[in-house]
Amino acid sequence: MTDEHPSEIQQLVVRAVGRAYDAWAAEHPSLAAVIDRITLTERTVESLRESQAYRDAAEAYARDRGELQFLNRLIDLAAPVLAAILAG
């Protein structure tokens, strides 16, 4: 995949992970209060980028420039990655 706009994609990934975290934190406020959100976000972004589904979504974004569609897809992908990290 050729990332023509890596910082733009990176910002969207961080936004998506942040939204997935916010949804999780709303359901688990006491746990969220003791978790380092920055570290958790970094780990989730790193794990997400290793998946083929992420690469496919990023390629589609680079091709179609559908920011909202890409963001929504990333949120869908980030939620289970975040849950797995929190469970582990």
KAVEN-V491346 format. One record per residue. N is the residue number from 0. OMEGA is omega as a letter, one per 20 degrees, with the letter a starting at -180 (NA if undefined). Layout:
n=N omega=OMEGA
n=N omega=OMEGA
This chain:
n=0 omega=r
n=1 omega=r
n=2 omega=r
n=3 omega=a
n=4 omega=a
n=5 omega=a
n=6 omega=r
n=7 omega=r
n=8 omega=r
n=9 omega=r
n=10 omega=r
n=11 omega=r
n=12 omega=a
n=13 omega=r
n=14 omega=a
n=15 omega=r
n=16 omega=r
n=17 omega=r
n=18 omega=r
n=19 omega=r
n=20 omega=a
n=21 omega=r
n=22 omega=r
n=23 omega=a
n=24 omega=r
n=25 omega=r
n=26 omega=a
n=27 omega=a
n=28 omega=a
n=29 omega=r
n=30 omega=a
n=31 omega=a
n=32 omega=a
n=33 omega=a
n=34 omega=r
n=35 omega=a
n=36 omega=a
n=37 omega=r
n=38 omega=r
n=39 omega=r
n=40 omega=r
n=41 omega=r
n=42 omega=a
n=43 omega=r
n=44 omega=a
n=45 omega=r
n=46 omega=a
n=47 omega=a
n=48 omega=r
n=49 omega=a
n=50 omega=r
n=51 omega=r
n=52 omega=r
n=53 omega=a
n=54 omega=r
n=55 omega=r
n=56 omega=r
n=57 omega=r
n=58 omega=r
n=59 omega=r
n=60 omega=r
n=61 omega=a
n=62 omega=a
n=63 omega=a
n=64 omega=r
n=65 omega=a
n=66 omega=a
n=67 omega=r
n=68 omega=r
n=69 omega=r
n=70 omega=r
n=71 omega=r
n=72 omega=r
n=73 omega=r
n=74 omega=r
n=75 omega=a
n=76 omega=a
n=77 omega=a
n=78 omega=r
n=79 omega=r
n=80 omega=r
n=81 omega=r
n=82 omega=a
n=83 omega=r
n=84 omega=r
n=85 omega=a
n=86 omega=a
n=87 omega=NA
